Amino acid sequence: MMSVERKKIERTSAGLRDALFNAMEQLREGDIEASDAKAMAALAREIVHSVQLEIEVQKLRAQYPSDTGIIAPMPLKLGTDDA
């Protein structure tokens, strides 16, 4: 396997797409294993799922503005920003 320079993934939808396209290219070039690409796809699915849940919460907050404390608190901080 050839060494690939790693840059930090931008934590946006565009960054996620870029990372997935890069993985697809690396898979086609034989630079990563299919199991690694499959694991990356699974992680991406979970990220997208968590964003979908946050969108649903925002919709509920908009629909029931007086009950925002009951619906759900703001997103929790998970881990550190040093990732």
C-alpha positions in Angstrom: 0.0 0.0 0.0 1.3 3.4 -0.8 1.5 6.1 1.8 -1.2 8.7 1.4 -0.9 12.2 3.0 -3.8 12.6 5.4 -5.5 15.9 5.9 -8.1 16.7 8.5 -11.6 16.1 7.3 -13.8 19.2 7.2 -16.7 18.5 9.5 -19.4 19.5 7.1 -21.6 17.7 4.6 -19.1 18.7 1.9 -16.2 17.3 4.0 -18.1 14.0 4.5 -18.7 13.8 0.7 -15.1 14.5 0.0 -13.9 11.9 2.4 -16.2 9.3 0.9 -15.2 10.1 -2.7 -11.5 9.9 -1.6 -12.2 6.5 -0.1 -13.9 5.4 -3.3 -10.9 6.5 -5.3 -8.5 4.8 -2.9 -10.5 1.6 -3.1 -10.4 1.6 -6.9 -6.7 2.2 -6.9 -6.1 -0.6 -4.4 -4.8 1.8 -1.7 -7.4 0.6 0.9 -9.1 -2.6 1.5 -12.8 -3.1 0.8 -13.4 -3.7 4.6 -11.9 -0.3 5.3 -14.2 1.4 2.8 -17.2 -0.5 4.2 -16.4 0.7 7.7 -16.1 4.3 6.4 -19.4 4.0 4.7 -21.0 2.7 7.9 -19.6 5.6 9.9 -20.8 8.1 7.3 -24.3 6.5 7.6 -24.3 7.1 11.3 -23.2 10.7 10.9 -26.0 11.3 8.4 -28.5 9.6 10.7 -27.5 11.8 13.7 -27.9 14.9 11.5 -31.3 13.7 10.4 -32.3 13.3 14.1 -31.1 16.8 14.8 -33.2 18.2 11.9 -36.3 16.4 13.2 -35.7 18.0 16.7 -35.4 21.4 15.1 -38.7 20.8 13.2 -40.4 19.9 16.5 -38.9 23.0 18.2 -40.3 25.2 15.4 -43.7 23.4 15.6 -43.9 23.6 19.5 -41.8 26.6 20.5 -43.1 26.9 24.0 -42.2 23.2 24.8 -38.5 23.4 23.6 -37.3 22.2 27.0 -39.5 19.2 26.9 -38.7 18.2 23.3 -35.0 18.0 23.7 -32.0 19.9 25.0 -29.5 21.5 22.5 -26.9 19.1 21.1 -24.5 17.6 23.6 -20.8 18.0 23.4 -19.2 14.6 22.7 -15.5 14.3 23.3 -13.0 17.1 22.6 -12.4 19.3 19.6 -8.8 17.9 19.4 -9.8 15.1 17.1 
